[in-house]
Amino acid sequence: MKIFWSILVFPIILIIPFNGCGKLKPPYLSSQNVPVAFNQNIPAYNMNSEASEVGISLARNIGLASDSGLDFYNLPIWYRKNFLDYIDVGFRSIIIPQLLYMCYGPELIIGKRPIKFTVGFYPFSIDLLDTLAYKWIRTGGYTSVRFKALWLNIGIYNWWQTNLLFGAGPEHFNVYGGIRTSPLAIGPLFGLNFRLEDEWALRSEGAFLFKPPWHDQEVLVKGSSFSLGISFVKTFGEFEY
């Protein structure tokens, strides 16, 4: 537990002097003007007090319009554990390797199967900005030479996601679905959870995302998008299906 809270609290001390607290969206996601939310891979089963899980997923977000410009892979990595009956607490990191971007933060899962409500707040963001630095060199006249540079951008943003989940199915094959929301999207989600040997699980999750009804003056969201992913999960302790 000491390690868990250290991981959660230390970035706050590190990041605030760099950027302060603001109502910004992650830079790349805001620039797309397309509905965006990440797969969270949280089925609607129940954990007991001894249970926990850790998982990693490979997912892809695609804009459904030909001119959307949205197409990237991301790697959600998470850990969650049951602390009270029907209350799970977790921590998630979402990495977009091709953009050198990562956001992370805590999650809370409440409810009893077949209904679960989850909320995640991922305020901590780290990305490398591809910028241009200029230097002038005299070679008989003036010639400009352009150099590329990478700058580390660390900040606190207001990225959050919620899920209202419904689950059904036998012990080794669970089906779940529901509604997902984020600052830039709302839409239905669906998923399958296969329980394998030695407390391993294989999950597949997807979501259709549309413009949310709430108004955002900074980002004009339009069109629709689709996310799909597959994840490997290691469970510890017993689960109730």
Contacts in CASP RR format, 6 or more apart in sequence:
PFRMAT RR
TARGET T0000
AUTHOR 0000-0000-0000
METHOD contacts of the structure
MODEL  1
MKIFWSILVFPIILIIPFNGCGKLKPPYLSSQNVPVAFNQNIPAYNMNSE
ASEVGISLARNIGLASDSGLDFYNLPIWYRKNFLDYIDVGFRSIIIPQLL
YMCYGPELIIGKRPIKFTVGFYPFSIDLLDTLAYKWIRTGGYTSVRFKAL
WLNIGIYNWWQTNLLFGAGPEHFNVYGGIRTSPLAIGPLFGLNFRLEDEW
ALRSEGAFLFKPPWHDQEVLVKGSSFSLGISFVKTFGEFEY
4 91 0 8 1.000
7 91 0 8 1.000
8 91 0 8 1.000
8 105 0 8 1.000
8 106 0 8 1.000
11 104 0 8 1.000
11 124 0 8 1.000
12 124 0 8 1.000
14 154 0 8 1.000
15 124 0 8 1.000
15 154 0 8 1.000
15 155 0 8 1.000
15 156 0 8 1.000
16 156 0 8 1.000
18 154 0 8 1.000
18 155 0 8 1.000
19 154 0 8 1.000
19 155 0 8 1.000
19 156 0 8 1.000
20 155 0 8 1.000
20 156 0 8 1.000
21 156 0 8 1.000
22 156 0 8 1.000
22 157 0 8 1.000
22 158 0 8 1.000
23 158 0 8 1.000
24 30 0 8 1.000
24 157 0 8 1.000
24 158 0 8 1.000
25 157 0 8 1.000
25 158 0 8 1.000
25 159 0 8 1.000
25 183 0 8 1.000
25 184 0 8 1.000
25 218 0 8 1.000
25 219 0 8 1.000
26 101 0 8 1.000
26 103 0 8 1.000
26 125 0 8 1.000
26 127 0 8 1.000
26 157 0 8 1.000
26 159 0 8 1.000
27 127 0 8 1.000
27 129 0 8 1.000
27 153 0 8 1.000
28 96 0 8 1.000
28 99 0 8 1.000
28 101 0 8 1.000
28 127 0 8 1.000
29 36 0 8 1.000
29 159 0 8 1.000
29 184 0 8 1.000
30 184 0 8 1.000
30 218 0 8 1.000
30 219 0 8 1.000
32 68 0 8 1.000
32 69 0 8 1.000
32 70 0 8 1.000
33 219 0 8 1.000
33 220 0 8 1.000
33 221 0 8 1.000
33 222 0 8 1.000
34 63 0 8 1.000
34 65 0 8 1.000
34 68 0 8 1.000
34 69 0 8 1.000
34 70 0 8 1.000
34 184 0 8 1.000
34 221 0 8 1.000
34 222 0 8 1.000
34 223 0 8 1.000
34 224 0 8 1.000
34 225 0 8 1.000
35 184 0 8 1.000
35 185 0 8 1.000
35 186 0 8 1.000
35 187 0 8 1.000
35 209 0 8 1.000
35 210 0 8 1.000
35 211 0 8 1.000
35 212 0 8 1.000
35 221 0 8 1.000
35 223 0 8 1.000
35 224 0 8 1.000
35 225 0 8 1.000
36 61 0 8 1.000
36 70 0 8 1.000
36 182 0 8 1.000
36 184 0 8 1.000
36 185 0 8 1.000
36 209 0 8 1.000
36 225 0 8 1.000
37 161 0 8 1.000
37 180 0 8 1.000
37 181 0 8 1.000
37 182 0 8 1.000
37 184 0 8 1.000
37 185 0 8 1.000
37 207 0 8 1.000
37 209 0 8 1.000
37 227 0 8 1.000
38 59 0 8 1.000
38 61 0 8 1.000
38 74 0 8 1.000
38 76 0 8 1.000
38 94 0 8 1.000
38 161 0 8 1.000
38 182 0 8 1.000
38 227 0 8 1.000
39 57 0 8 1.000
39 59 0 8 1.000
39 76 0 8 1.000
39 205 0 8 1.000
39 206 0 8 1.000
39 207 0 8 1.000
39 227 0 8 1.000
39 228 0 8 1.000
39 229 0 8 1.000
39 231 0 8 1.000
40 76 0 8 1.000
40 78 0 8 1.000
40 92 0 8 1.000
40 107 0 8 1.000
40 118 0 8 1.000
40 120 0 8 1.000
40 161 0 8 1.000
40 163 0 8 1.000
40 180 0 8 1.000
40 205 0 8 1.000
41 55 0 8 1.000
41 57 0 8 1.000
41 76 0 8 1.000
41 78 0 8 1.000
41 203 0 8 1.000
41 205 0 8 1.000
41 231 0 8 1.000
41 233 0 8 1.000
42 80 0 8 1.000
42 107 0 8 1.000
42 109 0 8 1.000
42 116 0 8 1.000
42 118 0 8 1.000
42 163 0 8 1.000
42 165 0 8 1.000
43 165 0 8 1.000
43 167 0 8 1.000
43 174 0 8 1.000
43 176 0 8 1.000
43 191 0 8 1.000
43 193 0 8 1.000
43 203 0 8 1.000
44 113 0 8 1.000
44 114 0 8 1.000
44 115 0 8 1.000
44 116 0 8 1.000
44 165 0 8 1.000
44 166 0 8 1.000
44 167 0 8 1.000
44 174 0 8 1.000
44 176 0 8 1.000
44 177 0 8 1.000
45 113 0 8 1.000
45 167 0 8 1.000
45 174 0 8 1.000
45 193 0 8 1.000
45 239 0 8 1.000
45 240 0 8 1.000
45 241 0 8 1.000
46 86 0 8 1.000
46 112 0 8 1.000
46 113 0 8 1.000
46 239 0 8 1.000
46 240 0 8 1.000
46 241 0 8 1.000
47 81 0 8 1.000
47 82 0 8 1.000
47 88 0 8 1.000
47 239 0 8 1.000
47 240 0 8 1.000
48 82 0 8 1.000
48 237 0 8 1.000
48 238 0 8 1.000
48 239 0 8 1.000
48 240 0 8 1.000
49 82 0 8 1.000
49 83 0 8 1.000
49 85 0 8 1.000
50 82 0 8 1.000
50 236 0 8 1.000
50 237 0 8 1.000
50 238 0 8 1.000
51 81 0 8 1.000
51 82 0 8 1.000
51 235 0 8 1.000
51 236 0 8 1.000
51 237 0 8 1.000
51 238 0 8 1.000
51 239 0 8 1.000
52 79 0 8 1.000
52 80 0 8 1.000
52 81 0 8 1.000
52 82 0 8 1.000
52 235 0 8 1.000
52 236 0 8 1.000
52 237 0 8 1.000
53 79 0 8 1.000
53 80 0 8 1.000
53 81 0 8 1.000
53 201 0 8 1.000
53 233 0 8 1.000
53 234 0 8 1.000
53 235 0 8 1.000
53 236 0 8 1.000
54 78 0 8 1.000
54 79 0 8 1.000
54 233 0 8 1.000
54 234 0 8 1.000
55 77 0 8 1.000
55 78 0 8 1.000
55 79 0 8 1.000
55 231 0 8 1.000
55 232 0 8 1.000
55 233 0 8 1.000
55 234 0 8 1.000
56 75 0 8 1.000
56 76 0 8 1.000
56 77 0 8 1.000
56 231 0 8 1.000
56 232 0 8 1.000
57 75 0 8 1.000
57 76 0 8 1.000
57 77 0 8 1.000
57 203 0 8 1.000
57 205 0 8 1.000
57 229 0 8 1.000
57 230 0 8 1.000
57 231 0 8 1.000
57 232 0 8 1.000
58 73 0 8 1.000
58 75 0 8 1.000
58 229 0 8 1.000
58 230 0 8 1.000
58 231 0 8 1.000
59 73 0 8 1.000
59 74 0 8 1.000
59 75 0 8 1.000
59 76 0 8 1.000
59 205 0 8 1.000
59 227 0 8 1.000
59 228 0 8 1.000
59 229 0 8 1.000
59 230 0 8 1.000
60 71 0 8 1.000
60 72 0 8 1.000
60 73 0 8 1.000
60 74 0 8 1.000
60 227 0 8 1.000
60 228 0 8 1.000
60 229 0 8 1.000
61 70 0 8 1.000
61 71 0 8 1.000
61 72 0 8 1.000
61 74 0 8 1.000
61 225 0 8 1.000
61 226 0 8 1.000
61 227 0 8 1.000
62 70 0 8 1.000
62 71 0 8 1.000
62 225 0 8 1.000
62 226 0 8 1.000
62 227 0 8 1.000
63 69 0 8 1.000
63 70 0 8 1.000
63 71 0 8 1.000
63 223 0 8 1.000
63 224 0 8 1.000
63 225 0 8 1.000
63 226 0 8 1.000
64 223 0 8 1.000
64 224 0 8 1.000
64 225 0 8 1.000
64 226 0 8 1.000
65 223 0 8 1.000
65 224 0 8 1.000
68 223 0 8 1.000
68 225 0 8 1.000
70 225 0 8 1.000
72 96 0 8 1.000
72 98 0 8 1.000
72 99 0 8 1.000
73 96 0 8 1.000
73 97 0 8 1.000
73 98 0 8 1.000
74 94 0 8 1.000
74 95 0 8 1.000
74 96 0 8 1.000
75 94 0 8 1.000
75 95 0 8 1.000
75 96 0 8 1.000
75 97 0 8 1.000
76 92 0 8 1.000
76 93 0 8 1.000
76 94 0 8 1.000
76 95 0 8 1.000
76 231 0 8 1.000
77 92 0 8 1.000
77 93 0 8 1.000
77 94 0 8 1.000
77 95 0 8 1.000
78 90 0 8 1.000
78 91 0 8 1.000
78 92 0 8 1.000
78 93 0 8 1.000
78 107 0 8 1.000
79 90 0 8 1.000
79 91 0 8 1.000
79 92 0 8 1.000
80 88 0 8 1.000
80 89 0 8 1.000
80 90 0 8 1.000
80 91 0 8 1.000
80 107 0 8 1.000
80 109 0 8 1.000
81 88 0 8 1.000
81 89 0 8 1.000
81 90 0 8 1.000
82 88 0 8 1.000
83 89 0 8 1.000
86 110 0 8 1.000
86 111 0 8 1.000
86 112 0 8 1.000
87 108 0 8 1.000
87 109 0 8 1.000
87 110 0 8 1.000
87 111 0 8 1.000
88 107 0 8 1.000
88 108 0 8 1.000
88 109 0 8 1.000
88 110 0 8 1.000
89 106 0 8 1.000
89 107 0 8 1.000
89 108 0 8 1.000
89 109 0 8 1.000
90 106 0 8 1.000
90 107 0 8 1.000
90 108 0 8 1.000
90 109 0 8 1.000
91 104 0 8 1.000
91 105 0 8 1.000
91 106 0 8 1.000
91 107 0 8 1.000
92 104 0 8 1.000
92 105 0 8 1.000
92 106 0 8 1.000
92 107 0 8 1.000
92 120 0 8 1.000
92 122 0 8 1.000
93 102 0 8 1.000
93 103 0 8 1.000
93 104 0 8 1.000
93 105 0 8 1.000
94 102 0 8 1.000
94 103 0 8 1.000
94 104 0 8 1.000
94 122 0 8 1.000
95 101 0 8 1.000
95 102 0 8 1.000
96 102 0 8 1.000
99 127 0 8 1.000
100 127 0 8 1.000
100 128 0 8 1.000
100 150 0 8 1.000
101 125 0 8 1.000
101 126 0 8 1.000
101 127 0 8 1.000
101 128 0 8 1.000
102 125 0 8 1.000
102 126 0 8 1.000
102 127 0 8 1.000
103 122 0 8 1.000
103 123 0 8 1.000
103 124 0 8 1.000
103 125 0 8 1.000
103 126 0 8 1.000
103 157 0 8 1.000
103 159 0 8 1.000
104 122 0 8 1.000
104 124 0 8 1.000
105 120 0 8 1.000
105 121 0 8 1.000
105 122 0 8 1.000
105 123 0 8 1.000
105 124 0 8 1.000
106 120 0 8 1.000
106 121 0 8 1.000
107 118 0 8 1.000
107 119 0 8 1.000
107 120 0 8 1.000
107 121 0 8 1.000
108 118 0 8 1.000
108 119 0 8 1.000
108 120 0 8 1.000
109 116 0 8 1.000
109 117 0 8 1.000
109 118 0 8 1.000
110 116 0 8 1.000
110 117 0 8 1.000
110 118 0 8 1.000
111 117 0 8 1.000
113 167 0 8 1.000
113 240 0 8 1.000
113 241 0 8 1.000
114 166 0 8 1.000
114 167 0 8 1.000
114 168 0 8 1.000
115 164 0 8 1.000
115 165 0 8 1.000
115 166 0 8 1.000
115 167 0 8 1.000
116 163 0 8 1.000
116 164 0 8 1.000
116 165 0 8 1.000
116 167 0 8 1.000
117 162 0 8 1.000
117 163 0 8 1.000
117 164 0 8 1.000
117 165 0 8 1.000
118 162 0 8 1.000
118 163 0 8 1.000
118 165 0 8 1.000
119 160 0 8 1.000
119 161 0 8 1.000
119 162 0 8 1.000
120 160 0 8 1.000
120 161 0 8 1.000
120 162 0 8 1.000
121 159 0 8 1.000
121 160 0 8 1.000
122 157 0 8 1.000
122 159 0 8 1.000
122 160 0 8 1.000
122 161 0 8 1.000
123 156 0 8 1.000
123 157 0 8 1.000
123 158 0 8 1.000
123 159 0 8 1.000
124 155 0 8 1.000
124 156 0 8 1.000
125 153 0 8 1.000
125 154 0 8 1.000
125 155 0 8 1.000
125 156 0 8 1.000
125 157 0 8 1.000
125 159 0 8 1.000
126 152 0 8 1.000
126 153 0 8 1.000
126 154 0 8 1.000
126 155 0 8 1.000
127 152 0 8 1.000
127 153 0 8 1.000
128 150 0 8 1.000
128 151 0 8 1.000
128 152 0 8 1.000
128 153 0 8 1.000
129 150 0 8 1.000
129 151 0 8 1.000
129 152 0 8 1.000
129 153 0 8 1.000
130 148 0 8 1.000
130 150 0 8 1.000
131 148 0 8 1.000
131 149 0 8 1.000
131 150 0 8 1.000
131 151 0 8 1.000
132 146 0 8 1.000
132 147 0 8 1.000
132 148 0 8 1.000
132 149 0 8 1.000
133 146 0 8 1.000
133 147 0 8 1.000
133 148 0 8 1.000
133 149 0 8 1.000
134 144 0 8 1.000
134 145 0 8 1.000
134 146 0 8 1.000
134 147 0 8 1.000
135 144 0 8 1.000
135 145 0 8 1.000
135 147 0 8 1.000
136 142 0 8 1.000
136 143 0 8 1.000
136 144 0 8 1.000
136 145 0 8 1.000
137 143 0 8 1.000
137 144 0 8 1.000
137 145 0 8 1.000
158 183 0 8 1.000
159 182 0 8 1.000
159 183 0 8 1.000
160 182 0 8 1.000
160 183 0 8 1.000
161 180 0 8 1.000
161 181 0 8 1.000
161 182 0 8 1.000
162 180 0 8 1.000
162 181 0 8 1.000
162 182 0 8 1.000
163 178 0 8 1.000
163 179 0 8 1.000
163 180 0 8 1.000
163 181 0 8 1.000
163 189 0 8 1.000
164 178 0 8 1.000
164 179 0 8 1.000
165 176 0 8 1.000
165 177 0 8 1.000
165 178 0 8 1.000
166 176 0 8 1.000
166 177 0 8 1.000
166 178 0 8 1.000
167 174 0 8 1.000
167 175 0 8 1.000
167 176 0 8 1.000
167 177 0 8 1.000
168 174 0 8 1.000
168 175 0 8 1.000
168 176 0 8 1.000
169 175 0 8 1.000
169 241 0 8 1.000
170 241 0 8 1.000
171 195 0 8 1.000
171 241 0 8 1.000
172 194 0 8 1.000
172 195 0 8 1.000
173 192 0 8 1.000
173 193 0 8 1.000
173 194 0 8 1.000
173 195 0 8 1.000
174 192 0 8 1.000
174 193 0 8 1.000
174 195 0 8 1.000
174 241 0 8 1.000
175 190 0 8 1.000
175 191 0 8 1.000
175 192 0 8 1.000
175 193 0 8 1.000
176 190 0 8 1.000
176 191 0 8 1.000
176 192 0 8 1.000
176 193 0 8 1.000
177 188 0 8 1.000
177 189 0 8 1.000
177 190 0 8 1.000
177 191 0 8 1.000
178 188 0 8 1.000
178 189 0 8 1.000
178 190 0 8 1.000
179 186 0 8 1.000
179 187 0 8 1.000
179 188 0 8 1.000
179 189 0 8 1.000
180 186 0 8 1.000
180 187 0 8 1.000
180 188 0 8 1.000
180 189 0 8 1.000
180 207 0 8 1.000
180 209 0 8 1.000
181 187 0 8 1.000
181 212 0 8 1.000
182 212 0 8 1.000
183 212 0 8 1.000
183 216 0 8 1.000
183 219 0 8 1.000
184 212 0 8 1.000
184 216 0 8 1.000
184 219 0 8 1.000
184 221 0 8 1.000
185 209 0 8 1.000
185 210 0 8 1.000
185 211 0 8 1.000
185 212 0 8 1.000
185 221 0 8 1.000
185 225 0 8 1.000
186 209 0 8 1.000
186 210 0 8 1.000
186 211 0 8 1.000
186 212 0 8 1.000
186 213 0 8 1.000
187 207 0 8 1.000
187 208 0 8 1.000
187 209 0 8 1.000
187 210 0 8 1.000
188 207 0 8 1.000
188 208 0 8 1.000
189 205 0 8 1.000
189 206 0 8 1.000
189 207 0 8 1.000
190 205 0 8 1.000
190 206 0 8 1.000
190 207 0 8 1.000
191 203 0 8 1.000
191 204 0 8 1.000
191 205 0 8 1.000
191 206 0 8 1.000
192 203 0 8 1.000
192 204 0 8 1.000
192 205 0 8 1.000
193 201 0 8 1.000
193 202 0 8 1.000
193 203 0 8 1.000
194 201 0 8 1.000
194 202 0 8 1.000
194 203 0 8 1.000
195 201 0 8 1.000
195 241 0 8 1.000
196 202 0 8 1.000
199 234 0 8 1.000
199 235 0 8 1.000
199 236 0 8 1.000
199 237 0 8 1.000
200 232 0 8 1.000
200 233 0 8 1.000
200 234 0 8 1.000
200 235 0 8 1.000
201 232 0 8 1.000
201 233 0 8 1.000
201 234 0 8 1.000
201 235 0 8 1.000
202 230 0 8 1.000
202 231 0 8 1.000
202 232 0 8 1.000
202 233 0 8 1.000
203 230 0 8 1.000
203 231 0 8 1.000
203 233 0 8 1.000
204 228 0 8 1.000
204 229 0 8 1.000
204 230 0 8 1.000
204 231 0 8 1.000
205 228 0 8 1.000
205 229 0 8 1.000
205 231 0 8 1.000
206 226 0 8 1.000
206 227 0 8 1.000
206 228 0 8 1.000
206 229 0 8 1.000
207 226 0 8 1.000
207 227 0 8 1.000
208 224 0 8 1.000
208 225 0 8 1.000
208 226 0 8 1.000
209 224 0 8 1.000
209 225 0 8 1.000
209 226 0 8 1.000
209 227 0 8 1.000
210 223 0 8 1.000
210 224 0 8 1.000
211 221 0 8 1.000
211 222 0 8 1.000
211 223 0 8 1.000
211 224 0 8 1.000
212 221 0 8 1.000
END
